[in-house]
Amino acid sequence: MSDFGEYYDKTTTCIDEEEEETTQLFTLRESGFVVVYCWVCISFALMIGWCAFNQRLSPVPGSTRSITTTTTTTDDVKKNEHDKETTTGWNVTQTGYRTSFVGTFIYAIVVITLIGFQCVMITLTIYYYVQQEAIEWTPMIFEDEIQVQTVFQITWWVAFIYTLLLKWPISVRSLFYRRSTLVNATHVAVISPMQKMREATQSTSTLEYMKSVLITVGKYITATMRFIFSDMTPLPDSDGLSLETTVCPIKTDVDGTTKFFVFHMRRYNFDEESGIFAAKNCSIGSTIDDFLSVSKGLTTQQVEKRLATIGRNVIHMKKPTVFNCLIEEFSKPFYIYQLFMIWTWFPLWYFYMAFVQSIIVSSGGLVMTFFQYRNEANLYRLTYTEGSVTAMRDGRLVEIDHKDIVPGDIIAVSPGLLHGDMVLINGNEHVLVDESSLTGESTPMVKISFDVAERTSEYNNITHKKHTLSAGTRVLEAGTGSLALVLSTGSYTFKGGFLRDILNYNRHEFKFDTEVKIVLMILFIYGIFGFSITVHLYQDNFAYEFFYGMFVFATCLVSDIIFICP
């Protein structure tokens, strides 16, 4: 029996040696591999070189300016003030960018590279099963199982690092815009400070030490990424302050005379005199007497001038679509991580697990997309209204679209939805208004016109609430001859400010938000330890050890990373 076993071992060894001698191996220096190496290196070098040229080596003087709010009075006197969003001590800044042929060309190369990585891993997976003789419809290229796995692992690592790096910029496309002056810009990058709202809690010394380690690691990662992408934006000194960057496309009015962009639901017009974009509003006055003195309405020329200055009476919000919500959801870092973890299941005949995990992750993403789209659609419905109003133009009452009213218009109050913030200036009878949509108050409120004795009083929307009509509320009853003066339209109304707060609020940071990151750091270290132990105990070729180690690493992280990247 022992002789037979010895003979069997010798035969097996002989067969293995014969297979090794007859198996054709790639040197990985063949022309096809060299082309791939060169493509990846050139695309990365072009990307880093473009960022360095655009931000560090050849910045455009005057391309970054502060954002201001310009208020035009009835006497057309302009008063510049810093935007209200600069309460943290940092000005909101605007930087001009424009599309360029070189930037677009490099962007196309980077996108092709990202797609190419996925195609290469698909191809290598197919050739792995061809080598295993599970697929017969294509010829065998890799004759050695370990070599095809090794090439797959190299591709996986390069693709993972390359893709993860590109999650640092706000968007891949915006990375390749050429910096320019605001007058020539096609896009504007708005950098605004955001104050982190943290819950006051008591922490143990161990927890505080782990927080400091996490902050230190985060600073090093941030510094590394800023160096790679040549980010020259000054960082805030305070740990409780972060910067939010939003890239806004520049649009042009229908008449083609005014350029503007929309940021936080507010329109910013380009001012030819100052060479910057500014949010412009129109002030009717500050006292009751100022309001009563403009009871004759506006002329057509005044309306056209104010429309060109502040825009139409709309709250700017992009209409949500299912496709955009899908792209936004599945481009989050969590799904990038899951995608590459799924790729590790395909070799070694674990493809069925890859399909199961793909279904689970895709289902979760689709559910999140549904809720995101529903929330955005509900918010959009609050911003979008239709209807007409009766306004006094050129001394006579005419019916116009509600989007064409401007501050200073005199509106005939009638039952229905109100489309701007107004004050009652005339009318012998009261106006009954349902304000439940804004205040939640179910009881209709009675509004009356100003008393002559109040002429010298300074207007205050709280003190003079009984005279104020707010956009978004509904008039239930109105007496004949009730007239109201429009004070503000669009995002400057109470409704507009309320919606801006909803869409752009600073999320309160609770104790859970801080500590879950510490848990993730611990699990990340635990995952690396599990990967190392698996590699050590498996004691086989690293081509096999890598996949089993990644199975252990992914198991450690998959449950917790969901909370970090919701």
Protein Blocks (a to p, Z undefined) as FASTA:
>chain_A
ZZmmmmmmmmmmmmmmmmmmmpccdehlafklmmmmmmmmmmmmmmmmmmmmmmmmmcce
hkaccdddddddfkopacddddfklmnopacddddddddfklmmmmmmmmmmmmmmmmmm
mmmmmmmmmmnopafkbccfblcfklmmmmmmmmmmmmmmmmmmmmmpmbfklmmcccdd
fklpcbdcdddddddddddddddfklmmmmmmmmmmmmmmmmmmmmmnopabdcdfbfkb
ccddddddddddfkopagcddeehiacdddfklopacdddddfbjbfklmmmmmnopafk
lmmmmmmmnopaddddddddfklmmmmmmmpfklmmmmmmmmmmmggoimmmmmmmmmmm
mmmmmmmmmmmmmmmmmmmmmmpccddddddeehiacdddfklpcehiacdddedddfbd
cddfbdjbdcdddfklmnopabdcddddddfklmmpccdfklmmmmpccehiacfbdceh
iacddfbgcjlbmklmmmmmmmmcccdddfklmmmmmmmmmmmmmmmmmmmmmmmmnopa
fklmmmmmmmmmmmmmmmmmmmmmZZ
